[in-house]
Amino acid sequence: MQHQRTHSSERPFSCSYCEKTFNNNNSLKLHLRVHSGEKPYRKAFSQGSHLRTHLSHVHAGGKQFICDRCGKRYSDKRNLTLHKCGYA
């Protein structure tokens, strides 16, 4: 039943702080860390995925994305793309 809910629009788990809804209780528990301030991972990240993103962008490979107009360097391709939007 729980897996089937991921393929439907049913979202019976609701945050009591902001009323955001989720399709499973684990997602709600992860979300609640935003409100509680709980940060169980190194470097004070509330979710493991945020820690993994930080490690891959900041500590592995450095700033490998370079703006072809000004030479500014970024560790994240998305940030470079946002930077380039400023030229439009």
C-alpha positions in Angstrom: 0.0 0.0 0.0 2.7 2.5 0.9 4.6 2.0 -2.4 1.4 2.3 -4.4 0.8 5.7 -2.8 4.0 7.0 -4.4 2.3 6.6 -7.8 -0.9 8.4 -6.8 -1.8 11.9 -5.7 -2.7 10.7 -2.2 -0.7 12.6 0.5 -2.2 11.7 3.9 0.8 12.8 6.0 0.6 16.5 6.8 3.1 18.8 8.6 1.5 20.5 11.6 3.8 23.5 11.2 3.3 24.5 7.5 0.6 22.1 6.3 2.9 20.7 3.6 1.7 17.1 2.7 3.6 13.9 2.0 2.8 10.5 0.7 4.6 8.6 3.4 5.5 9.1 7.1 9.3 8.9 6.5 9.2 11.9 4.2 7.2 13.8 6.8 9.8 13.0 9.4 12.6 14.2 7.2 10.7 17.4 6.5 10.1 18.0 10.2 13.8 18.5 10.7 13.4 21.8 8.8 11.2 23.1 11.6 12.9 21.4 14.6 16.5 22.4 13.6 17.7 18.8 14.0 20.8 18.2 12.0 22.1 14.7 12.4 24.8 14.8 9.8 28.3 16.2 9.8 28.6 19.8 8.9 25.1 20.4 10.3 22.9 19.2 7.4 19.4 18.1 8.1 19.3 15.5 5.3 21.9 13.0 4.1 21.3 14.1 0.5 22.3 17.7 1.3 25.5 16.4 2.9 26.3 14.3 -0.2 25.7 17.2 -2.5 27.9 19.4 -0.4 30.7 16.8 -0.4 30.6 16.3 -4.2 30.4 20.0 -5.0 32.7 21.5 -2.5 35.2 18.9 -1.5 35.6 16.7 -4.6 37.0 18.4 -7.7 36.8 22.0 -6.6 35.3 24.7 -8.8 35.3 23.0 -12.2 32.5 25.0 -13.9 33.9 28.2 -15.4 32.1 31.1 -16.9 33.3 31.7 -20.5 32.6 35.4 -20.3 34.3 36.5 -17.0 36.2 33.4 -15.8 34.4 33.1 -12.5 34.5 29.5 -11.2 31.7 27.4 -9.6 31.6 24.0 -8.0 28.0 23.5 -9.1 26.8 23.7 -12.7 23.4 25.1 -11.6 25.1 28.1 -10.0 27.1 28.7 -13.2 23.8 28.6 -15.2 22.2 31.1 -12.7 25.3 33.3 -13.0 25.0 33.3 -16.8 21.4 34.4 -16.6 22.6 37.7 -15.2 24.2 38.4 -18.6 20.8 38.2 -20.5 
